[in-house]
């Protein structure tokens, strides 16, 4: 069923006609067929339920009324009329079915011209069939794992604060990380050294480019370079909540009191956000069509209740619309110019960042708060949250694993996904918890 079409201006085609001086005044006129308008429809991208089609026109008088005809796999077709005002436009079609073949054709009745039929095949769904296993850490006091990074199935890091009872002077030792080598978890103490003193503070964020390039965030940064842990001072009075970067020479951190900082491999630079809200997450991705990098961060506070979404361009942070979201926001994930998600008091999405309001129907599938979202593709997205909620989107529908795994007195706060592997961290009662899912 053809539900709706969105038109996105992608570029303007500007034709400049110069004056040609000639001695001849008897040049033949241009044959009418050479100036007949043309319509070209090309596939830009596709998901399980959506298609993006690039419509290009030539010698078409604008604005113009056009029709888009959708030929369905069942053999029937539906047609929708729309108004075109630019020569180069991106058409967005939703409500398709996964792994199905469609064709689309654009026509102008007024100009008696049609495009060639453009065939597409939608993406198939991914499997919900995950097997989960959980581990608990901490034997005294209160322990938690805040963040996690998958390098491969035999190399997983999770960070936080883990208290282990022992016979030392304090009666316990605090660890700030656990590492999986494919067989066992090992408790770790990641150091941060300042003014000759070494600290093993709780770690709230981790970001790994590979096994020899891993970043750990507390109030400052520790970098594992494959040989040693290097302490890197930020000096902004910052409590780091999340890290994202395209490389170790292009690294962003977000944290308390509206603080955002960027590292260029040599120096840290503060990015002014204009807010005092606490930044909870940052995510970036490269736009494969334009080659440009997109970065989004979300911030929130409880008392008084407030939230904001920011887009970061190099060293500038600009607040963008969060309408009609009323409650907290804790995380974001997206594929540039395709789908944008933010989560907190629900799961909100939109297909175009500059487009209409955020919506959460029918995506509002859980009654629990959601704290982190990450995906590997549009058809492979995970969301985790309170009381052990784990949700998976396969490109067509959401599945909750609560019925299989049950609820618990605690919450999941972060996750990472790579291929058929997902790692989820949080706490249950007073212990730190990590859950690994294999598909």
C-alpha positions as CSV (number, residue, x, y, z in Angstrom):
1,X,0.0,0.0,0.0
2,X,1.3,3.4,-0.9
3,X,0.8,5.3,2.3
4,X,2.5,8.6,1.7
5,X,5.3,10.5,-0.1
6,X,7.7,13.0,1.4
7,X,9.6,15.4,-0.9
8,X,13.0,16.4,0.2
9,X,15.0,19.0,-1.7
10,X,18.3,17.5,-2.5
11,X,19.8,20.0,-4.9
12,X,18.9,22.7,-7.4
13,X,19.8,22.3,-11.1
14,X,20.6,25.7,-12.4
15,X,20.8,26.2,-16.2
16,X,22.6,29.3,-17.5
17,X,21.9,30.3,-21.1
18,X,24.5,32.6,-22.7
19,X,24.0,34.7,-25.7
20,X,25.6,33.3,-28.9
21,X,26.6,35.7,-31.6
22,X,26.4,34.4,-35.2
23,X,26.4,35.8,-38.7
24,X,23.8,33.3,-39.8
25,X,20.1,34.2,-39.3
26,X,18.8,31.1,-41.0
27,X,19.7,28.4,-38.4
28,X,17.0,25.8,-38.2
29,X,14.8,25.7,-35.1
30,X,15.3,23.0,-32.5
31,X,13.1,20.1,-33.2
32,X,10.2,19.8,-30.7
33,X,11.1,16.3,-29.7
34,X,14.5,17.5,-28.4
35,X,12.9,19.9,-25.9
36,X,10.3,17.4,-24.7
37,X,10.4,17.2,-20.8
38,X,11.9,14.1,-19.3
39,X,11.4,12.4,-15.9
40,X,14.1,10.1,-14.5
41,X,13.5,7.9,-11.4
42,X,16.5,6.2,-9.7
43,X,16.8,4.1,-6.5
44,X,18.6,6.0,-3.8
45,X,18.2,3.6,-0.9
46,X,15.9,1.0,0.6
47,X,15.1,-0.6,4.0
48,X,12.7,-3.4,4.9
49,X,9.6,-1.1,4.7
50,X,10.8,2.1,3.0
51,X,12.3,3.3,-0.3
52,X,14.1,6.5,-1.2
53,X,13.8,7.4,-4.9
54,X,15.7,10.2,-6.7
55,X,13.4,12.1,-9.1
56,X,15.2,14.3,-11.7
57,X,13.4,16.4,-14.3
58,X,14.5,18.2,-17.4
59,X,12.6,20.9,-19.3
60,X,9.6,20.5,-17.1
61,X,7.6,23.6,-16.3
62,X,7.5,23.9,-12.5
63,X,5.6,23.7,-10.3
64,X,3.9,20.7,-11.8
65,X,1.4,18.1,-10.7
66,X,2.8,14.5,-11.0
67,X,1.6,11.1,-10.2
68,X,3.6,8.3,-8.6
69,X,2.4,4.8,-9.4
70,X,3.4,1.9,-7.2
71,X,3.3,-1.6,-8.7
72,X,2.9,-4.1,-5.9
73,X,4.2,-7.7,-5.7
74,X,0.5,-8.9,-5.7
75,X,0.0,-7.5,-9.2
76,X,-2.2,-4.5,-8.3
77,X,-1.0,-0.9,-8.2
78,X,-1.8,2.3,-6.4
79,X,-1.3,5.9,-7.5
80,X,-0.8,9.1,-5.6
81,X,-0.7,12.7,-6.9
82,X,1.9,15.2,-5.6
83,X,3.1,18.7,-6.4
84,X,6.7,19.1,-7.6
85,X,8.4,22.5,-7.3
86,X,12.1,21.6,-7.7
87,X,13.9,19.9,-10.6
88,X,15.8,17.4,-8.3
89,X,13.8,15.8,-5.5
90,X,14.1,12.8,-3.1
91,X,10.8,10.8,-2.8
92,X,10.3,8.8,0.4
93,X,7.8,5.9,0.4
94,X,6.9,3.9,3.5
95,X,4.5,1.1,4.4
96,X,6.2,-1.5,2.1
97,X,6.8,-5.1,3.0
98,X,10.2,-6.8,3.7
99,X,12.0,-8.8,1.0
100,X,9.5,-7.9,-1.7
101,X,9.9,-6.6,-5.3
102,X,8.1,-3.4,-6.3
103,X,8.2,-1.0,-9.3
104,X,7.6,2.8,-9.3
105,X,6.9,5.2,-12.2
106,X,6.4,8.9,-12.2
107,X,4.2,10.6,-14.8
108,X,3.0,14.0,-15.9
109,X,-0.4,14.0,-17.5
110,X,-0.1,17.6,-18.5
111,X,3.2,17.1,-20.4
112,X,2.3,13.5,-21.5
113,X,5.6,12.1,-20.2
114,X,6.6,9.3,-17.9
115,X,9.7,7.9,-16.4
116,X,11.0,4.4,-17.0
117,X,9.7,2.0,-14.4
118,X,12.2,1.7,-11.5
119,X,12.3,-1.7,-9.9
120,X,13.3,-2.1,-6.2
121,X,13.6,-5.0,-3.7
122,X,13.2,-4.2,-0.1
123,X,15.6,-5.5,2.6
124,X,14.9,-8.7,4.4
125,X,14.3,-8.7,8.1
126,X,17.0,-10.0,10.6
127,X,16.3,-12.8,13.1
128,X,15.0,-12.2,16.6
129,X,16.5,-15.6,17.5
130,X,19.1,-14.7,20.2
131,X,20.4,-16.8,23.0
132,X,21.4,-14.9,26.1
133,X,23.7,-15.5,29.0
134,X,24.4,-13.3,32.0
135,X,27.2,-12.8,34.6
136,X,27.1,-10.9,37.9
137,X,30.0,-9.0,39.6
138,X,30.4,-7.6,43.1
139,X,30.4,-9.2,46.5
140,X,30.1,-6.2,48.9
141,X,28.4,-2.8,48.7
142,X,26.9,-1.7,45.4
143,X,28.4,-2.4,41.9
144,X,27.3,-1.4,38.4
145,X,28.6,-1.6,34.8
146,X,27.9,1.6,32.9
147,X,29.2,0.9,29.4
148,X,30.5,-1.8,27.1
149,X,32.5,-2.2,23.9
150,X,32.7,-5.2,21.6
151,X,35.9,-5.7,19.7
152,X,35.1,-9.2,18.7
153,X,33.5,-12.3,20.2
154,X,36.7,-13.0,22.2
155,X,37.4,-9.5,23.2
156,X,34.8,-7.5,25.1
157,X,35.3,-4.7,27.6
158,X,32.7,-3.5,30.2
159,X,33.4,-0.6,32.6
160,X,31.9,0.7,35.8
161,X,32.5,0.2,39.6
162,X,32.8,-3.3,41.1
163,X,33.4,-3.9,44.8
164,X,35.0,-7.2,45.8
165,X,35.3,-8.1,49.5
166,X,38.8,-9.1,50.6
167,X,41.2,-9.0,53.6
168,X,42.8,-5.6,52.7
169,X,42.7,-2.6,55.1
170,X,39.3,-1.4,53.7
171,X,37.9,-4.9,53.5
172,X,37.3,-4.6,49.8
173,X,39.0,-3.7,46.4
174,X,37.3,-1.6,43.7
175,X,37.7,-2.6,40.1
176,X,36.6,-0.4,37.2
177,X,36.4,-2.9,34.3
178,X,35.9,-6.5,33.3
179,X,37.4,-8.1,30.2
180,X,36.1,-11.2,28.3
181,X,38.7,-13.2,26.4
182,X,36.3,-15.8,24.9
183,X,36.4,-18.1,27.9
184,X,36.3,-16.1,31.2
185,X,35.7,-12.6,32.6
186,X,38.7,-11.0,34.3
187,X,38.4,-8.1,36.8
188,X,40.5,-5.1,35.8
189,X,41.8,-1.9,37.3
190,X,42.3,0.7,34.6
191,X,44.7,3.4,35.9
192,X,44.6,7.2,35.6
193,X,47.8,9.0,36.7
194,X,47.9,12.7,37.6
195,X,50.7,14.6,39.4
196,X,52.5,11.4,40.1
197,X,49.5,9.7,41.7
198,X,47.7,6.8,40.2
199,X,43.9,6.5,40.6
200,X,41.4,3.7,39.8
201,X,38.3,5.7,39.6
202,X,35.0,4.3,38.4
203,X,34.7,4.5,34.6
204,X,31.4,5.6,33.0
205,X,32.3,5.4,29.3
206,X,34.3,3.3,26.9
207,X,34.9,3.5,23.1
208,X,37.0,1.1,21.1
209,X,38.3,1.5,17.6
210,X,40.2,-1.8,17.8
211,X,42.0,-4.0,20.3
212,X,45.0,-1.5,20.4
213,X,43.0,1.7,20.4
214,X,40.6,1.9,23.4
215,X,39.4,5.0,25.3
216,X,38.1,5.0,28.9
217,X,36.3,8.0,30.3
218,X,36.0,9.2,34.0
219,X,36.6,12.8,34.8
220,X,39.5,12.6,32.3
221,X,40.6,10.0,29.8
222,X,42.8,6.9,29.7
223,X,43.9,5.6,26.4
224,X,45.1,2.0,25.7
225,X,47.4,2.1,22.7
226,X,48.2,-1.6,22.6
227,X,51.2,-1.3,24.8
228,X,50.3,0.9,27.8
229,X,47.6,3.0,29.4
230,X,48.2,6.7,28.8
231,X,46.5,9.3,31.0
232,X,45.1,12.2,29.1
233,X,44.0,15.3,31.0
234,X,40.9,17.2,29.8
235,X,40.9,19.9,32.5
236,X,37.2,21.1,32.2
237,X,35.8,19.8,35.4
238,X,34.0,17.2,33.4
239,X,32.3,14.0,34.3
240,X,32.2,12.0,31.1
241,X,29.1,10.0,30.3
242,X,29.7,9.0,26.8
243,X,32.4,8.9,24.1
244,X,32.1,8.8,20.3
245,X,34.7,9.4,17.5
246,X,35.6,8.6,14.0
247,X,39.3,8.1,15.1
248,X,41.6,8.9,18.0
249,X,42.3,12.2,16.2
250,X,38.6,13.0,16.1
251,X,37.1,12.2,19.4
252,X,34.1,13.7,21.2
253,X,33.0,13.3,24.9
254,X,29.8,14.6,26.6
255,X,29.0,14.9,30.3
256,X,27.7,17.0,33.1
257,X,26.5,20.6,33.1
258,X,26.1,20.8,29.3
259,X,29.7,20.0,28.6
260,X,30.9,18.8,25.2
261,X,34.6,18.5,24.3
262,X,36.5,17.5,21.1
263,X,40.0,16.0,20.9
264,X,42.0,16.4,17.7
265,X,44.8,14.1,18.7
266,X,46.7,16.8,20.4
267,X,44.4,19.2,22.2
268,X,41.0,19.3,23.8
269,X,38.6,22.0,22.8
270,X,35.3,22.7,24.7
271,X,32.2,23.1,22.5
272,X,29.7,25.5,24.0
273,X,26.2,24.0,24.1
274,X,24.3,26.9,25.8
275,X,22.7,24.4,28.2
276,X,23.3,23.2,31.7
277,X,21.5,19.9,31.1
278,X,23.5,16.7,31.6
279,X,24.5,15.1,28.3
280,X,23.7,11.4,28.4
281,X,24.7,10.1,24.9
282,X,26.5,11.1,21.7
283,X,26.5,9.2,18.4
284,X,27.9,10.0,15.0
285,X,27.9,8.4,11.5
286,X,29.2,9.2,8.1
287,X,26.6,10.1,5.4
288,X,27.5,7.8,2.5
289,X,25.8,10.0,0.0
290,X,27.5,13.3,0.9
291,X,30.6,12.1,2.7
292,X,29.8,14.4,5.6
293,X,29.8,13.4,9.2
294,X,26.7,13.8,11.3
295,X,26.8,13.9,15.1
296,X,23.9,14.1,17.5
297,X,23.8,14.3,21.3
298,X,21.0,14.2,23.8
299,X,20.7,15.8,27.2
300,X,18.3,15.8,30.1
301,X,17.6,16.6,33.8
302,X,15.0,15.4,36.3
303,X,14.3,18.4,38.5
304,X,12.9,20.5,36.9
305,X,12.2,18.1,34.1
306,X,13.8,19.1,30.8
307,X,15.5,17.6,27.8
308,X,17.2,18.7,24.5
309,X,18.7,17.3,21.3
310,X,21.8,18.8,19.8
311,X,23.4,18.5,16.4
312,X,27.2,18.9,16.5
313,X,29.0,20.3,13.4
314,X,32.8,20.4,14.0
315,X,33.1,22.8,17.0
316,X,29.5,24.0,17.0
317,X,26.5,22.6,18.9
318,X,23.0,23.6,17.7
319,X,19.8,22.6,19.5
320,X,17.2,21.0,17.2
321,X,13.6,20.3,17.7
322,X,12.4,17.6,20.3
323,X,8.7,18.3,19.7
324,X,6.5,16.7,21.0
325,X,8.7,14.8,23.5
326,X,7.9,15.8,27.1
327,X,10.0,13.5,29.2
328,X,13.7,12.6,29.6
329,X,16.0,11.6,26.8
330,X,19.0,9.2,27.4
331,X,20.2,8.0,24.1
332,X,20.3,8.4,20.3
333,X,21.1,6.4,17.2
334,X,20.6,6.9,13.5
335,X,21.5,6.2,9.9
336,X,22.0,9.6,8.2
337,X,19.1,10.9,6.1
338,X,17.3,7.6,6.7
339,X,16.2,7.1,10.3
340,X,16.8,8.9,13.6
341,X,15.9,7.5,17.0
342,X,16.0,9.0,20.5
343,X,14.9,7.1,23.6
344,X,14.1,7.7,27.2
345,X,10.5,7.8,28.2
346,X,9.7,5.9,25.0
347,X,11.2,5.2,21.6
348,X,10.8,8.2,19.2
349,X,11.8,8.3,15.5
350,X,11.7,10.3,12.4
351,X,13.0,9.7,8.9
352,X,14.3,13.2,8.3
353,X,16.0,15.2,11.0
354,X,14.7,18.5,9.6
355,X,11.3,17.1,9.0
356,X,8.1,16.7,11.0
357,X,7.7,15.9,14.7
358,X,9.2,13.0,16.5
359,X,6.7,10.1,16.7
360,X,6.5,7.1,19.0
361,X,3.4,5.3,17.6
362,X,3.3,2.4,17.1
363,X,6.9,2.2,18.5
364,X,5.8,2.7,22.0
365,X,5.9,-1.1,22.8
366,X,7.3,-1.0,26.4
367,X,5.9,0.4,29.6
368,X,9.4,0.7,31.0
369,X,11.9,3.5,30.6
370,X,14.6,3.1,27.9
371,X,18.2,4.1,28.5
372,X,20.3,3.1,25.4
373,X,19.8,2.4,21.7
374,X,22.3,1.1,19.2
375,X,22.1,-0.6,15.9
376,X,24.2,-2.2,13.1
377,X,21.6,-1.4,10.3
378,X,18.1,-0.2,9.9
379,X,16.9,-3.8,10.3
380,X,19.0,-4.6,13.3
381,X,18.4,-2.3,16.3
382,X,18.5,-2.9,20.1
383,X,17.0,-0.9,22.9
384,X,17.5,-1.6,26.6
385,X,16.1,-0.2,29.8
386,X,14.6,-0.5,33.2
387,X,13.8,-3.9,34.9
388,X,15.8,-5.8,32.4
389,X,14.0,-4.7,29.3
390,X,15.6,-5.8,26.0
391,X,14.0,-4.9,22.7
392,X,15.1,-5.8,19.2
393,X,13.8,-4.3,15.9
394,X,14.4,-6.6,12.9
395,X,13.3,-4.0,10.2
396,X,9.6,-4.8,10.4
397,X,8.7,-5.3,14.0
398,X,9.9,-5.0,17.6
399,X,10.3,-7.9,20.0
400,X,10.7,-7.8,23.8
401,X,12.7,-10.5,25.5
402,X,11.1,-9.9,28.9
403,X,8.8,-12.9,28.5
404,X,11.8,-15.2,28.0
405,X,14.3,-13.6,30.4
406,X,12.0,-12.1,33.0
407,X,12.2,-8.8,34.9
408,X,14.6,-8.1,37.7
409,X,15.2,-5.4,40.3
410,X,17.6,-3.2,38.4
411,X,18.2,-1.8,35.0
412,X,20.3,-2.1,31.8
413,X,22.0,1.2,30.9
414,X,24.2,0.5,27.9
415,X,24.8,-1.8,25.0
416,X,27.0,-2.5,22.0
417,X,26.2,-4.6,18.9
418,X,28.5,-6.1,16.3
419,X,27.2,-8.6,13.8
420,X,25.3,-11.4,15.5
421,X,26.6,-10.4,19.0
422,X,25.1,-7.9,21.5
423,X,26.5,-7.0,24.9
424,X,24.3,-5.3,27.5
425,X,25.4,-3.8,30.8
426,X,23.7,-2.5,34.0
427,X,23.0,-3.7,37.5
428,X,20.7,-6.1,39.3
429,X,20.0,-5.5,42.9
430,X,23.5,-4.5,44.3
431,X,25.6,-6.3,41.7
432,X,27.0,-5.3,38.3
433,X,25.5,-7.3,35.4
434,X,26.4,-8.0,31.8
435,X,24.3,-10.0,29.4
436,X,25.6,-11.4,26.1
437,X,23.3,-12.3,23.3
438,X,24.3,-14.5,20.3
439,X,22.2,-14.9,17.2
